[in-house]
Each structure stands twice: as C-alpha cells, then as structure tokens.
C-alpha cells in the first residue's frame, strides 16, 4: 500500500481533498492511503507513518524548499498541489499527479 500524505497549515482543508483522493483510489481498487496532516508535525509523521509521497497544500507552498531540506534524509518525493486542482477539490487529478511523482522519483533512484 502506498501512503500519500498531504500537509497544510492545520491539516483541515486538505483533509477534504485527501478524502476525495482516497475515494477515487478505492473506486479504482488502488492500494493507497491518503491522509492530511499539519505541516507542524511533519517530522513526527514521517518517523511514525513513513509515507511514500508528500504533497504540500498551495497555502504552504512557500515552505517547499524548507520541507525538502527537512526531509533530505527520507527517500520520498515531495510536491506542491496545484492551486486550481486544490480549489476545485479535484481528487482524481491530484491523485494522478501524486502517482506520477512517485513513478518519476522511483525512476531517478534506479
């Protein structure tokens, strides 16, 4: 099972998108877990849950470089959710981008 975790300021607004992504995954029988968390507990979540992909909500996109630095010891792809996809709560589009991000990250590591 692949774990895709979304991070924003409080983890509240991204939880709606995470649910939509999870629903799409289940509809297509994809072995995924999509959850949302506060960026304030990023390291704790990484240590305890070991996600396969980290996505930042557009409201914390300014923390992207800092997040990459904080997670440099983890072999995990990090992306920022497109603000239009986020605003539309387009779970399918965001899920597809997360899967592509993980595939491209895996190819780089081969």
MDTraj code that builds the backbone (N, CA, C; nanometers):
import mdtraj as md
import numpy as np

residues = "UNK UNK UNK UNK UNK UNK UNK UNK UNK UNK UNK UNK UNK UNK UNK UNK UNK UNK UNK UNK UNK UNK UNK UNK UNK UNK UNK UNK UNK UNK UNK UNK UNK UNK UNK UNK UNK UNK UNK UNK UNK UNK UNK UNK UNK UNK UNK UNK UNK UNK UNK UNK UNK UNK UNK UNK UNK UNK UNK UNK UNK UNK UNK UNK UNK UNK UNK UNK UNK UNK UNK UNK UNK UNK UNK UNK UNK UNK UNK UNK UNK UNK UNK UNK UNK UNK UNK UNK UNK UNK UNK UNK UNK UNK UNK UNK UNK UNK UNK UNK UNK UNK UNK UNK UNK UNK UNK UNK UNK UNK".split()
xyz = np.array([
    [0.0829, -0.1179, 0.0000],
    [0.0000, 0.0000, 0.0000],
    [0.0878, 0.1248, 0.0000],
    [0.0555, 0.2164, -0.0894],
    [0.1281, 0.3428, -0.0978],
    [0.0577, 0.4470, -0.0117],
    [0.1366, 0.5193, 0.0661],
    [0.0826, 0.6231, 0.1534],
    [0.1141, 0.7602, 0.0939],
    [0.0084, 0.8341, 0.0638],
    [0.0216, 0.9692, 0.0099],
    [-0.0316, 1.0634, 0.1168],
    [0.0570, 1.1478, 0.1697],
    [0.0171, 1.2361, 0.2789],
    [0.0228, 1.3815, 0.2354],
    [-0.0840, 1.4516, 0.2640],
    [-0.0976, 1.5918, 0.2306],
    [-0.0721, 1.6738, 0.3566],
    [0.0007, 1.7831, 0.3403],
    [0.0322, 1.8700, 0.4533],
    [-0.0091, 2.0130, 0.4224],
    [-0.0764, 2.0746, 0.5181],
    [-0.1081, 2.2168, 0.5079],
    [-0.0891, 2.2773, 0.6465],
    [-0.1377, 2.3969, 0.6649],
    [-0.1130, 2.4649, 0.7920],
    [-0.1702, 2.3862, 0.9097],
    [-0.2979, 2.3533, 0.9047],
    [-0.3600, 2.2794, 1.0142],
    [-0.3978, 2.1364, 0.9764],
    [-0.3948, 2.1036, 0.8480],
    [-0.4356, 1.9709, 0.8046],
    [-0.5861, 1.9591, 0.7874],
    [-0.6570, 2.0705, 0.8021],
    [-0.8030, 2.0679, 0.7974],
    [-0.8543, 2.0745, 0.6536],
    [-0.8138, 2.1773, 0.5800],
    [-0.8683, 2.1936, 0.4447],
    [-0.8211, 2.0822, 0.3520],
    [-0.7018, 2.0338, 0.3717],
    [-0.6534, 1.9258, 0.2855],
    [-0.7210, 1.7933, 0.3167],
    [-0.7831, 1.7821, 0.4337],
    [-0.8491, 1.6556, 0.4662],
    [-0.9666, 1.6279, 0.3726],
    [-1.0328, 1.7323, 0.3251],
    [-1.1415, 1.7137, 0.2281],
    [-1.0873, 1.6586, 0.0967],
    [-0.9755, 1.7145, 0.0525],
    [-0.9131, 1.6672, -0.0709],
    [-0.8597, 1.5255, -0.0531],
    [-0.8011, 1.4979, 0.0616],
    [-0.7493, 1.3638, 0.0895],
    [-0.8616, 1.2608, 0.0808],
    [-0.9773, 1.2939, 0.1334],
    [-1.0917, 1.2028, 0.1276],
    [-1.1337, 1.1777, -0.0160],
    [-1.1377, 1.2832, -0.0965],
    [-1.1743, 1.2669, -0.2379],
    [-1.0726, 1.1798, -0.3107],
    [-0.9445, 1.1996, -0.2810],
    [-0.8397, 1.1180, -0.3420],
    [-0.8542, 0.9726, -0.2992],
    [-0.8808, 0.9499, -0.1706],
    [-0.8984, 0.8141, -0.1190],
    [-1.0176, 0.7472, -0.1875],
    [-1.1268, 0.8211, -0.2032],
    [-1.2464, 0.7673, -0.2688],
    [-1.2170, 0.7254, -0.4133],
    [-1.1416, 0.8079, -0.4848],
    [-1.1037, 0.7752, -0.6237],
    [-1.0172, 0.6501, -0.6247],
    [-0.9221, 0.6428, -0.5332],
    [-0.8354, 0.5256, -0.5240],
    [-0.9146, 0.3985, -0.4992],
    [-1.0103, 0.4067, -0.4084],
    [-1.0928, 0.2897, -0.3783],
    [-1.1803, 0.2519, -0.4974],
    [-1.2320, 0.3517, -0.5682],
    [-1.3139, 0.3270, -0.6866],
    [-1.2369, 0.2475, -0.7921],
    [-1.1066, 0.2734, -0.8009],
    [-1.0212, 0.2071, -0.8998],
    [-0.9386, 0.0934, -0.8392],
    [-0.9741, 0.0528, -0.7173],
    [-0.9056, -0.0571, -0.6476],
    [-0.7547, -0.0355, -0.6355],
    [-0.7144, 0.0874, -0.6093],
    [-0.5727, 0.1176, -0.5913],
    [-0.5349, 0.0979, -0.4448],
    [-0.4218, 0.0324, -0.4197],
    [-0.3782, 0.0105, -0.2816],
    [-0.3094, 0.1361, -0.2254],
    [-0.3913, 0.2357, -0.1893],
    [-0.3356, 0.3609, -0.1380],
    [-0.4037, 0.4012, -0.0078],
    [-0.3319, 0.4862, 0.0648],
    [-0.3858, 0.5510, 0.1839],
    [-0.3542, 0.6991, 0.1686],
    [-0.4573, 0.7820, 0.1702],
    [-0.4383, 0.9262, 0.1566],
    [-0.4893, 0.9925, 0.2842],
    [-0.4017, 1.0685, 0.3478],
    [-0.4376, 1.1372, 0.4726],
    [-0.3797, 1.2779, 0.4716],
    [-0.4351, 1.3615, 0.5575],
    [-0.3900, 1.5005, 0.5685],
    [-0.3418, 1.5290, 0.7103],
    [-0.2364, 1.6095, 0.7175],
    [-0.1761, 1.6443, 0.8462],
    [-0.1327, 1.7904, 0.8462],
    [-0.1061, 1.8399, 0.9639],
    [-0.0494, 1.9734, 0.9786],
    [0.1001, 1.9678, 0.9498],
    [0.1488, 2.0671, 0.8798],
    [0.2925, 2.0758, 0.8498],
    [0.3746, 2.0848, 0.9795],
    [0.3087, 2.1240, 1.0871],
    [0.3773, 2.1383, 1.2164],
    [0.4244, 2.0046, 1.2722],
    [0.3640, 1.8956, 1.2264],
    [0.4053, 1.7632, 1.2755],
    [0.4670, 1.6796, 1.1624],
    [0.5308, 1.7467, 1.0695],
    [0.5900, 1.6798, 0.9529],
    [0.6882, 1.5698, 0.9920],
    [0.7892, 1.6033, 1.0706],
    [0.8914, 1.5044, 1.1059],
    [0.8331, 1.3888, 1.1861],
    [0.7460, 1.4200, 1.2798],
    [0.6831, 1.3154, 1.3609],
    [0.6031, 1.2206, 1.2714],
    [0.5296, 1.2754, 1.1778],
    [0.4504, 1.1941, 1.0852],
    [0.5410, 1.1084, 0.9980],
    [0.6505, 1.1654, 0.9519],
    [0.7450, 1.0898, 0.8689],
    [0.8009, 0.9710, 0.9469],
    [0.8416, 0.9955, 1.0708],
    [0.9007, 0.8894, 1.1530],
    [0.8003, 0.7793, 1.1868],
    [0.6796, 0.8204, 1.2202],
    [0.5804, 0.7235, 1.2653],
    [0.5071, 0.6527, 1.1511],
    [0.4829, 0.7226, 1.0406],
    [0.3965, 0.6694, 0.9352],
    [0.4709, 0.6299, 0.8074],
    [0.5879, 0.6872, 0.7844],
    [0.6695, 0.6526, 0.6681],
    [0.5952, 0.6636, 0.5343],
    [0.5457, 0.7821, 0.4974],
    [0.4713, 0.7950, 0.3724],
    [0.5594, 0.7744, 0.2493],
    [0.4940, 0.7406, 0.1388],
    [0.5631, 0.7202, 0.0111],
    [0.5638, 0.8459, -0.0741],
    [0.4815, 0.9439, -0.0383],
    [0.4724, 1.0681, -0.1139],
    [0.4220, 1.1777, -0.0205],
    [0.4823, 1.2954, -0.0313],
    [0.4426, 1.4111, 0.0487],
    [0.3973, 1.5210, -0.0461],
    [0.2758, 1.5697, -0.0248],
    [0.2232, 1.6807, -0.1041],
    [0.1895, 1.7967, -0.0110],
    [0.2324, 1.9154, -0.0502],
    [0.2015, 2.0354, 0.0267],
    [0.0820, 2.1059, -0.0340],
    [-0.0065, 2.1541, 0.0508],
    [-0.1181, 2.2343, 0.0031],
    [-0.0655, 2.3669, -0.0498],
    [-0.1393, 2.4286, -0.1431],
    [-0.0915, 2.5544, -0.2023],
    [-0.0709, 2.6654, -0.0994],
    [-0.1434, 2.6608, 0.0121],
    [-0.1289, 2.7658, 0.1130],
    [0.0040, 2.7575, 0.1877],
    [0.0755, 2.6456, 0.1753],
    [0.2086, 2.6345, 0.2379],
    [0.3170, 2.6097, 0.1326],
    [0.2883, 2.6450, 0.0083],
    [0.3862, 2.6236, -0.0992],
    [0.5173, 2.6974, -0.0718],
    [0.5108, 2.8070, 0.0035],
    [0.6317, 2.8819, 0.0384],
    [0.7255, 2.8001, 0.1279],
    [0.6765, 2.6897, 0.1822],
    [0.7586, 2.6032, 0.2679],
    [0.8212, 2.4863, 0.1907],
    [0.8068, 2.4855, 0.0587],
    [0.8539, 2.3738, -0.0221],
    [1.0039, 2.3479, -0.0050],
    [1.0861, 2.4493, -0.0217],
    [1.2316, 2.4316, -0.0094],
    [1.2700, 2.3903, 0.1324],
    [1.2053, 2.4502, 0.2313],
    [1.2309, 2.4139, 0.3707],
    [1.1910, 2.2686, 0.3964],
    [1.0789, 2.2262, 0.3382],
    [1.0329, 2.0883, 0.3542],
    [1.1314, 1.9914, 0.2904],
    [1.1813, 2.0243, 0.1707],
    [1.2820, 1.9386, 0.1068],
    [1.4046, 1.9253, 0.1952],
    [1.4458, 2.0343, 0.2563],
    [1.5622, 2.0314, 0.3458],
    [1.5325, 1.9459, 0.4689],
    [1.4146, 1.9638, 0.5267],
    [1.3776, 1.8887, 0.6477],
    [1.3658, 1.7391, 0.6209],
    [1.3354, 1.7022, 0.4970],
    [1.3150, 1.5611, 0.4643],
    [1.4281, 1.5018, 0.3799],
    [1.5425, 1.5673, 0.3782],
    [1.6512, 1.5202, 0.2923],
    [1.7008, 1.3801, 0.3303],
    [1.6768, 1.3362, 0.4523],
    [1.7185, 1.2019, 0.4936],
    [1.6157, 1.0946, 0.4615],
    [1.5039, 1.1362, 0.4049],
    [1.3987, 1.0422, 0.3657],
    [1.3978, 1.0320, 0.2134],
    [1.3849, 0.9127, 0.1645],
    [1.3784, 0.8926, 0.0196],
    [1.2319, 0.8988, -0.0234],
    [1.1803, 1.0215, -0.0301],
    [1.0388, 1.0407, -0.0594],
    [1.0200, 1.1588, -0.1545],
    [0.9339, 1.1422, -0.2560],
    [0.9069, 1.2557, -0.3443],
    [0.8196, 1.3588, -0.2731],
    [0.8464, 1.4854, -0.3026],
    [0.7740, 1.5961, -0.2412],
    [0.7218, 1.6856, -0.3530],
    [0.5956, 1.7200, -0.3454],
    [0.5363, 1.8068, -0.4461],
    [0.4436, 1.9083, -0.3824],
    [0.3978, 2.0015, -0.4660],
    [0.3013, 2.1020, -0.4226],
    [0.1744, 2.0819, -0.5040],
    [0.0625, 2.0794, -0.4373],
    [-0.0658, 2.0615, -0.5049],
    [-0.0985, 2.1873, -0.5841],
    [-0.1350, 2.1682, -0.7090],
    [-0.1740, 2.2793, -0.7950],
    [-0.2920, 2.3538, -0.7324],
    [-0.2836, 2.4867, -0.7294],
    [-0.3875, 2.5649, -0.6618],
    [-0.5241, 2.5531, -0.7291],
    [-0.5278, 2.5378, -0.8617],
    [-0.6558, 2.5210, -0.9309],
    [-0.7173, 2.3856, -0.8952],
    [-0.6347, 2.2795, -0.9006],
    [-0.6837, 2.1464, -0.8636],
    [-0.7308, 2.1450, -0.7188],
    [-0.6589, 2.2155, -0.6340],
    [-0.6952, 2.2238, -0.4926],
    [-0.8280, 2.2976, -0.4762],
    [-0.8388, 2.4110, -0.5422],
    [-0.9610, 2.4910, -0.5331],
    [-1.0834, 2.4164, -0.5838],
    [-1.0632, 2.3342, -0.6866],
    [-1.1732, 2.2559, -0.7435],
    [-1.1946, 2.1260, -0.6656],
    [-1.1053, 2.0996, -0.5700],
    [-1.1092, 1.9739, -0.4941],
    [-1.1116, 1.8546, -0.5902],
    [-1.0243, 1.8621, -0.6910],
    [-1.0175, 1.7585, -0.7941],
    [-0.9278, 1.6444, -0.7458],
    [-0.9872, 1.5542, -0.6694],
    [-0.9129, 1.4427, -0.6117],
    [-0.8490, 1.3533, -0.7155],
    [-0.9157, 1.3344, -0.8278],
    [-0.8609, 1.2478, -0.9322],
    [-0.7340, 1.3064, -0.9933],
    [-0.7370, 1.4353, -1.0242],
    [-0.6198, 1.4993, -1.0841],
    [-0.5009, 1.4989, -0.9878],
    [-0.5274, 1.5319, -0.8629],
    [-0.4193, 1.5371, -0.7638],
    [-0.3636, 1.3970, -0.7399],
    [-0.4498, 1.2972, -0.7370],
    [-0.4045, 1.1593, -0.7183],
    [-0.3171, 1.1157, -0.8360],
    [-0.3592, 1.1476, -0.9575],
    [-0.2790, 1.1127, -1.0754],
    [-0.1415, 1.1783, -1.0691],
    [-0.1376, 1.3041, -1.0285],
    [-0.0091, 1.3746, -1.0179],
    [0.0786, 1.3135, -0.9089],
    [0.0181, 1.2698, -0.7993],
    [0.0945, 1.2062, -0.6914],
    [0.1544, 1.0741, -0.7393],
    [0.0759, 0.9962, -0.8126],
    [0.1245, 0.8682, -0.8651],
    [0.2390, 0.8915, -0.9630],
    [0.2230, 0.9908, -1.0486],
    [0.3294, 1.0249, -1.1439],
    [0.4553, 1.0718, -1.0706],
    [0.4380, 1.1508, -0.9663],
    [0.5509, 1.1977, -0.8859],
    [0.6264, 1.0798, -0.8253],
    [0.5535, 0.9805, -0.7746],
    [0.6180, 0.8622, -0.7166],
    [0.6891, 0.7801, -0.8237],
    [0.6272, 0.7645, -0.9410],
    [0.6909, 0.6884, -1.0501],
    [0.8189, 0.7557, -1.0962],
    [0.8145, 0.8871, -1.1135],
    [0.9335, 0.9603, -1.1571],
    [1.0435, 0.9565, -1.0523],
    [1.0051, 0.9600, -0.9264],
    [1.1036, 0.9526, -0.8175],
    [1.1711, 0.8144, -0.8167],
    [1.0920, 0.7125, -0.8397],
    [1.1451, 0.5758, -0.8424],
    [1.2434, 0.5597, -0.9576],
    [1.2103, 0.6148, -1.0740],
    [1.2988, 0.6059, -1.1911],
    [1.4330, 0.6742, -1.1644],
    [1.4289, 0.7901, -1.0940],
    [1.5533, 0.8608, -1.0620],
    [1.6430, 0.7763, -0.9724],
    [1.5817, 0.6978, -0.8852],
    [1.6571, 0.6174, -0.7907],
    [1.7123, 0.4874, -0.8475],
    [1.6673, 0.4510, -0.9673],
    [1.7124, 0.3233, -1.0261],
    [1.8523, 0.3339, -1.0828],
])
top = md.Topology()
chain = top.add_chain()
for i, resn in enumerate(residues, 1):
    res = top.add_residue(resn, chain, resSeq=i)
    for name in ("N", "CA", "C"):
        top.add_atom(name, md.element.get_by_symbol(name[0]), res)
traj = md.Trajectory(xyz[None], top)
